[in-house]
Amino acid sequence: MPRKELHEENRVAWNAATVAHNSHKADQARFLREGGSTLFPEEVALLGDIRGLALVHLQCNAGQDTLGLARLGATVTGVDISDEAIAFARQLSADSGIPATFARADVYDWLAEAARGGARYDVVFSSYGAIIWLSDLGAWARGIAAILKPGGRFVLVEFHPFANTFEWDWSRRYPYFAEGRVQTFEQGIGDYVALSGGALSPSGYVEGVQGFVNPHRGHEFQWGLGEVATALLDAGLVITALREYPYSNGGKLFDRMRELPGRRMVPPEDVPNLPLMYGLAARKG
């Protein structure tokens, strides 16, 4: 069963963090109006041609990627639990002139309501730091399958769960096999945009909020790659692509990471390469 009480605590933590994150990003509406995009090649390649398709972006955060998907020709809906993120996304859509629909909801509630209401989509998309907030992987996968049209596709680009076993200093601290057990952090979501600088601020990095410390707790759930794939298979989807990458897009996940062209982050030279990100595509029969 989804842990709704923990999701609510995460909502409050995300509200605080989202303000800090967007404070570091220069005029995002202008960036989008002038043709900029926050999307990376990996998700664009897995998605393929989405022109004219109905697409829902689950856990869309503040909507920057959602609007990039709309720019590619899809009719998009973004869903996120954070009030602050959705308010920002709606304003960014209006200011950039890129149309999109945004819904503030717990992803489990939204999936259930969409299925009951008969909403069906050609594509369901999720990316970058979404899985760790899911307290019930099976319910999530079944919810996705329920709203996909026959032949519809689910696309996920995500930080690799193996990377979640490391601490900031590259020491091994956390278990890989955790079966979704909750990990609670007294200081919830941090300011990863400040840590990553321009790699997560393609519109331009500004100082913004300094020394942000989240006053609210955060709760994460560790799921292995096999658990994610199995949940989707159990929900009746057919996996058509599974790729692993030795870099992370945009996010400086650990100390001393080096930035390569294309805003890709890799380990320091004294750390062997390891999977930092993966991409998955699945289809409904």
C-alpha positions as CSV (number, residue, x, y, z in Angstrom):
1,M,0.0,0.0,0.0
2,P,1.3,3.5,-0.7
3,R,2.5,5.3,2.4
4,K,0.4,8.5,2.0
5,E,1.4,10.0,5.3
6,L,5.1,9.9,4.2
7,H,4.2,11.3,0.8
8,E,2.6,14.3,2.6
9,E,5.8,15.0,4.5
10,N,7.7,14.8,1.3
11,R,5.3,17.3,-0.3
12,V,6.1,19.8,2.3
13,A,9.8,19.2,1.9
14,W,9.6,19.6,-1.8
15,N,7.7,22.8,-1.5
16,A,10.6,24.3,0.4
17,A,13.3,22.8,-1.8
18,T,11.6,23.9,-5.1
19,V,11.8,27.6,-4.1
20,A,15.6,27.2,-3.5
21,H,16.1,25.3,-6.8
22,N,14.4,27.8,-9.0
23,S,16.1,30.7,-7.3
24,H,19.3,29.6,-9.1
25,K,17.9,29.5,-12.6
26,A,18.0,32.7,-14.7
27,D,15.0,33.7,-16.8
28,Q,13.6,30.3,-17.6
29,A,10.6,31.6,-19.6
30,R,12.9,33.6,-21.9
31,F,15.1,30.5,-22.3
32,L,12.2,28.5,-23.4
33,R,10.7,31.2,-25.6
34,E,14.0,31.4,-27.4
35,G,14.0,27.7,-28.2
36,G,16.0,26.4,-25.2
37,S,15.2,23.0,-23.7
38,T,16.2,21.2,-20.5
39,L,15.7,17.8,-22.0
40,F,18.7,15.5,-22.6
41,P,19.4,13.2,-25.6
42,E,18.8,10.0,-23.7
43,E,15.1,10.7,-23.0
44,V,14.5,12.2,-26.5
45,A,16.0,9.1,-28.1
46,L,13.9,6.7,-26.0
47,L,10.7,8.7,-26.6
48,G,11.1,8.9,-30.3
49,D,8.7,11.0,-32.4
50,I,5.9,12.2,-30.0
51,R,4.3,14.8,-32.4
52,G,0.5,14.7,-32.0
53,L,0.6,12.2,-29.1
54,A,-1.1,12.5,-25.7
55,L,1.7,12.4,-23.0
56,V,1.6,12.5,-19.3
57,H,4.7,13.4,-17.3
58,L,4.5,11.9,-13.8
59,Q,6.4,13.6,-11.0
60,C,7.2,16.5,-13.3
61,N,8.6,18.8,-10.7
62,A,8.4,22.4,-11.8
63,G,7.5,21.6,-15.4
64,Q,10.7,22.5,-17.3
65,D,11.0,19.1,-19.0
66,T,7.3,18.9,-19.5
67,L,7.3,22.1,-21.5
68,G,10.2,20.7,-23.5
69,L,8.1,17.7,-24.4
70,A,5.3,20.0,-25.5
71,R,7.8,21.9,-27.7
72,L,8.4,18.5,-29.4
73,G,4.8,18.4,-30.4
74,A,3.0,16.3,-27.8
75,T,-0.1,17.4,-25.9
76,V,1.2,17.2,-22.4
77,T,-0.1,16.9,-18.8
78,G,2.4,17.2,-15.9
79,V,1.6,15.8,-12.5
80,D,3.5,16.5,-9.2
81,I,2.8,16.4,-5.5
82,S,4.4,19.7,-4.8
83,D,2.1,22.8,-4.7
84,E,5.1,25.1,-5.2
85,A,6.3,23.1,-8.2
86,I,2.9,23.0,-9.9
87,A,2.3,26.7,-9.3
88,F,5.7,27.5,-10.8
89,A,5.0,25.2,-13.8
90,R,1.7,26.8,-14.6
91,Q,3.3,30.3,-14.5
92,L,6.2,29.1,-16.6
93,S,3.8,27.7,-19.2
94,A,2.0,31.0,-19.4
95,D,5.1,33.1,-19.5
96,S,6.9,31.0,-22.1
97,G,3.8,30.6,-24.3
98,I,4.1,26.8,-24.4
99,P,0.7,25.2,-23.6
100,A,0.5,22.4,-21.1
101,T,-1.8,21.2,-18.4
102,F,-0.5,20.7,-14.8
103,A,-2.2,18.8,-11.9
104,R,-1.2,19.0,-8.3
105,A,-1.7,15.5,-6.8
106,D,-0.1,12.5,-5.2
107,V,0.9,10.3,-8.2
108,Y,-1.1,7.4,-6.8
109,D,-4.2,9.4,-6.4
110,W,-3.9,10.9,-9.9
111,L,-3.3,7.6,-11.6
112,A,-6.4,6.0,-9.9
113,E,-8.6,9.0,-10.7
114,A,-7.4,9.1,-14.3
115,A,-8.1,5.4,-14.8
116,R,-11.6,5.8,-13.3
117,G,-12.3,8.7,-15.5
118,G,-11.3,6.9,-18.7
119,A,-8.3,9.0,-19.5
120,R,-5.8,7.2,-21.8
121,Y,-2.4,8.3,-23.0
122,D,-0.1,7.4,-25.8
123,V,3.0,7.9,-23.6
124,V,3.6,8.0,-19.9
125,F,7.0,9.5,-19.0
126,S,9.0,9.9,-15.8
127,S,12.6,10.9,-15.2
128,Y,15.5,11.8,-12.9
129,G,14.9,11.2,-9.2
130,A,11.3,9.9,-9.4
131,I,11.5,6.3,-8.3
132,I,12.9,6.9,-4.8
133,W,9.7,8.7,-3.9
134,L,7.5,5.7,-4.7
135,S,6.4,3.8,-1.6
136,D,4.5,1.0,-3.6
137,L,6.2,0.0,-6.9
138,G,3.5,-2.4,-7.9
139,A,0.6,0.1,-7.5
140,W,2.6,2.6,-9.5
141,A,3.3,0.2,-12.4
142,R,-0.4,-1.0,-12.5
143,G,-1.5,2.6,-12.5
144,I,0.7,3.3,-15.5
145,A,-0.6,0.3,-17.4
146,A,-4.2,1.3,-16.7
147,I,-3.9,4.7,-18.4
148,L,-1.9,3.6,-21.4
149,K,-3.7,3.1,-24.7
150,P,-3.2,-0.3,-26.4
151,G,0.3,0.0,-27.9
152,G,1.1,3.0,-25.7
153,R,4.5,3.4,-24.2
154,F,6.1,4.1,-20.9
155,V,9.5,5.7,-20.9
156,L,11.7,6.2,-17.8
157,V,15.2,7.8,-17.5
158,E,16.4,7.6,-14.0
159,F,19.5,7.7,-11.8
160,H,20.8,4.2,-11.3
161,P,19.8,2.6,-7.9
162,F,23.4,1.3,-7.5
163,A,24.5,4.9,-7.2
164,N,22.1,5.3,-4.3
165,T,24.4,3.0,-2.2
166,F,27.1,5.7,-2.1
167,E,27.5,8.6,0.3
168,W,28.6,12.1,-1.0
169,D,32.3,11.2,-0.4
170,W,32.0,7.9,-2.5
171,S,32.0,5.7,0.5
172,R,29.5,2.8,0.4
173,R,26.8,3.4,3.0
174,Y,23.4,2.3,1.9
175,P,22.0,-1.2,0.9
176,Y,21.2,-1.9,-2.7
177,F,18.6,-4.6,-1.9
178,A,16.2,-2.8,0.4
179,E,12.8,-4.0,-1.0
180,G,11.5,-0.4,-0.9
181,R,12.1,0.0,2.9
182,V,11.9,3.7,3.9
183,Q,15.0,5.8,4.6
184,T,14.2,8.9,6.5
185,F,16.4,12.0,6.4
186,E,15.8,14.7,9.0
187,Q,16.8,17.4,6.6
188,G,14.8,16.5,3.5
189,I,15.5,17.4,-0.1
190,G,18.6,19.5,-0.4
191,D,19.7,22.1,-2.9
192,Y,21.1,19.9,-5.6
193,V,20.8,22.7,-8.2
194,A,23.3,24.8,-6.2
195,L,25.6,21.8,-6.0
196,S,25.4,21.2,-9.8
197,G,25.6,24.8,-10.9
198,G,25.2,25.4,-14.6
199,A,24.8,21.7,-15.4
200,L,21.2,22.0,-14.0
201,S,20.7,25.6,-15.0
202,P,20.9,25.8,-18.8
203,S,19.1,29.1,-18.8
204,G,22.0,30.5,-16.7
205,Y,23.1,30.0,-13.1
206,V,22.5,32.7,-10.5
207,E,23.4,32.7,-6.8
208,G,19.9,32.7,-5.5
209,V,19.2,31.2,-2.1
210,Q,22.4,30.6,-0.1
211,G,23.1,27.8,2.4
212,F,19.7,26.2,2.0
213,V,18.9,23.6,4.7
214,N,15.5,21.9,4.4
215,P,13.6,22.3,7.6
216,H,11.3,19.3,6.8
217,R,12.0,15.6,6.8
218,G,12.2,13.5,3.6
219,H,11.4,9.8,3.1
220,E,13.0,7.8,0.3
221,F,12.4,4.3,-0.9
222,Q,15.2,2.2,-2.4
223,W,14.2,0.0,-5.3
224,G,16.6,-2.1,-7.4
225,L,16.6,-2.1,-11.2
226,G,15.3,-5.6,-11.3
227,E,12.4,-4.6,-9.0
228,V,11.4,-1.7,-11.3
229,A,11.5,-3.9,-14.4
230,T,9.6,-6.7,-12.7
231,A,6.9,-4.4,-11.5
232,L,6.3,-3.2,-15.0
233,L,6.3,-6.7,-16.4
234,D,3.9,-7.9,-13.7
235,A,1.6,-5.0,-14.7
236,G,1.5,-6.5,-18.2
237,L,3.9,-4.2,-20.0
238,V,6.6,-5.5,-22.4
239,I,10.1,-4.0,-21.9
240,T,11.5,-2.9,-25.3
241,A,14.7,-1.1,-24.2
242,L,16.9,-1.1,-21.1
243,R,20.1,0.9,-21.2
244,E,22.7,1.8,-18.6
245,Y,25.0,4.9,-18.7
246,P,28.3,5.6,-16.9
247,Y,27.4,9.3,-16.3
248,S,24.5,11.3,-14.8
249,N,22.8,14.0,-16.7
250,G,23.0,17.4,-15.0
251,G,23.1,16.2,-11.4
252,K,26.3,16.3,-9.4
253,L,25.5,13.3,-7.3
254,F,28.8,13.0,-5.5
255,D,31.9,15.0,-4.5
256,R,34.5,15.8,-7.1
257,M,32.4,14.7,-10.1
258,R,33.7,16.0,-13.4
259,E,31.5,17.7,-16.0
260,L,31.8,16.6,-19.6
261,P,30.3,18.3,-22.7
262,G,26.6,18.0,-22.8
263,R,26.2,18.6,-19.0
264,R,27.2,15.0,-18.3
265,M,28.7,14.3,-14.9
266,V,31.2,11.4,-14.4
267,P,33.2,10.2,-11.4
268,P,36.6,11.7,-10.5
269,E,39.6,9.9,-12.2
270,D,40.4,7.9,-9.1
271,V,37.0,6.2,-9.0
272,P,36.2,3.4,-11.6
273,N,33.3,3.9,-13.9
274,L,30.0,2.6,-12.6
275,P,26.3,2.8,-13.7
276,L,25.0,6.2,-12.7
277,M,21.8,6.3,-14.9
278,Y,19.5,4.0,-16.8
279,G,16.8,4.3,-19.4
280,L,13.9,2.0,-19.9
281,A,11.0,1.8,-22.4
282,A,8.0,-0.5,-22.2
283,R,4.9,-1.0,-24.3
284,K,1.4,-2.0,-23.5
285,G,0.1,-4.9,-25.7
